[in-house]
Amino acid sequence: MSAGAAAGSPPLDELIASLTVEIPDFPQPGVVFRDLTPVFADGPAFGRMVEGLAAPAEVDPRAAALAAAGGREPAFDVVVGVEARGFLLAAAVALQAGVGVVPVRKAGKLPRERLSAHYALEYGTATLEVHTDSIAPGQRVLLVDDVLATGGTLAASTSLVEGLGGVVVAVSVVVELVGLGGRQRLAPHTVHALWTT
């Protein structure tokens, strides 16, 4: 059975909102953390969330002939997930689509040659890295994470993908905090959010 919405089930954004727990002053005062782990723990909700994250990149003109013949090909070659909750989401989306998954990790976690990007986030600075052989030039990438806030993490991840010659076909997130300007920071990339708040 599909993880899509069953008759009488709430819209996906309402479902995610109802299961998410807001934690004030975490990881520091003034920050409201959106804890999505209850959504991950709910099988049907998690399934719908994964389908939703894959949706913005499912229509690819290059796959039109295959679709017309009743087949299906994802509009991306690989899914990139950002540490740490993005790993859970990206792996599930990649598995569903039948493609590989690439982790973007915090500094010092990858053992081989890597490309680094430094960025500012709402409560400090950080560095992200990716293995230099993880994305081939021209590969179509769906970039996945849990939350889009100021956009620093996803902008750094986008620069890593493009630094390796990859093509970001879409950025897909569960939650977008609309007042923080992350979508504008990621322009001109397509941003798809399942729930905006």
Residue pairs with C-beta under 8 A, 6 or more apart in sequence:
2 47
2 51
3 44
3 46
3 47
3 48
3 50
3 51
4 48
4 51
5 11
5 12
5 48
6 44
9 15
10 18
12 48
12 49
12 52
12 194
12 195
13 194
13 195
13 196
15 39
15 45
15 48
16 36
16 39
16 45
16 49
16 174
16 175
16 194
16 195
17 195
17 197
19 36
19 38
19 39
19 42
19 45
20 34
20 35
20 36
20 38
20 39
20 175
20 195
21 34
21 35
21 37
21 38
22 32
22 33
22 34
22 35
23 32
23 33
23 34
23 35
24 32
24 33
25 31
25 32
26 32
26 33
27 33
27 123
28 123
31 122
31 123
34 146
34 147
34 175
36 85
36 146
36 147
36 174
36 175
39 45
39 46
39 49
39 174
40 46
40 88
46 92
49 89
49 174
49 194
50 89
50 92
50 93
50 96
51 96
52 194
53 89
53 93
53 144
53 172
53 173
53 174
53 192
53 194
54 74
54 93
54 96
54 97
54 142
54 172
55 172
55 192
56 142
56 170
56 172
56 190
56 192
57 74
57 75
57 76
57 140
57 142
57 169
57 170
57 172
58 74
58 75
59 75
60 73
60 74
60 75
60 140
62 75
63 72
63 73
63 74
63 75
66 72
66 73
67 73
74 97
74 98
74 99
75 140
75 142
75 169
76 97
76 99
76 140
76 141
76 142
76 169
76 170
77 99
77 100
77 139
77 140
77 141
78 94
78 99
78 100
78 101
78 102
78 135
78 139
78 140
78 141
78 142
78 166
79 90
79 91
79 93
79 94
79 97
79 99
79 100
79 101
79 102
79 141
79 142
79 143
79 144
80 90
80 101
80 102
80 103
80 104
80 130
80 135
80 141
80 142
80 143
80 144
80 157
80 161
80 166
81 87
81 88
81 89
81 90
81 91
81 101
81 102
81 103
81 104
81 144
81 145
82 90
82 104
82 128
82 143
82 144
82 145
82 153
82 154
82 157
83 103
83 104
83 105
83 106
83 109
83 128
85 145
85 146
86 104
86 144
86 145
86 146
87 103
89 144
89 145
89 146
89 174
90 101
90 102
90 103
90 144
91 101
93 101
93 142
93 144
93 172
94 100
94 101
95 101
102 130
102 131
102 134
102 135
102 141
103 130
104 128
104 129
104 130
104 157
104 160
105 128
105 129
105 130
106 126
106 127
106 128
106 129
107 116
107 126
107 127
107 128
107 129
109 129
110 129
110 130
110 131
112 131
112 132
112 133
113 131
113 132
113 133
114 129
114 130
114 131
114 132
115 129
115 130
115 132
115 160
115 163
115 164
116 127
116 128
116 129
116 160
117 127
117 128
117 129
117 156
117 157
117 159
117 160
117 163
118 125
118 126
118 127
118 156
119 125
119 126
119 127
119 128
119 152
119 153
119 155
119 156
120 150
120 152
121 149
121 150
121 152
121 153
122 149
122 150
122 152
122 180
126 152
126 153
128 153
128 156
128 157
128 160
129 160
130 160
130 161
130 164
132 164
134 164
135 141
135 161
135 164
135 165
135 166
136 164
136 165
136 166
137 164
137 165
137 166
138 165
138 166
138 167
139 165
139 166
139 167
140 166
140 167
140 169
141 161
141 166
141 167
141 168
141 169
142 169
142 170
142 172
143 154
143 157
143 158
143 161
143 168
143 170
143 171
143 172
144 171
144 172
144 173
145 153
145 154
145 157
145 171
145 173
146 173
146 174
146 175
147 173
147 174
147 175
147 176
147 177
148 154
148 171
148 173
148 175
148 176
148 177
148 182
148 183
148 186
148 191
148 193
149 177
149 180
149 182
150 180
150 181
150 182
150 185
151 180
151 181
151 182
151 183
151 184
151 185
151 186
152 185
154 171
154 173
154 182
154 186
155 185
155 186
158 168
158 171
158 186
158 189
161 167
161 168
162 168
168 189
169 190
170 189
170 190
170 191
170 192
171 186
171 189
171 190
171 191
171 192
172 191
172 192
172 193
173 191
173 192
173 193
173 194
174 193
174 194
174 195
175 193
175 194
175 195
175 196
175 197
176 182
176 183
176 191
176 193
176 195
176 196
176 197
177 197
178 196
178 197
182 191
183 191
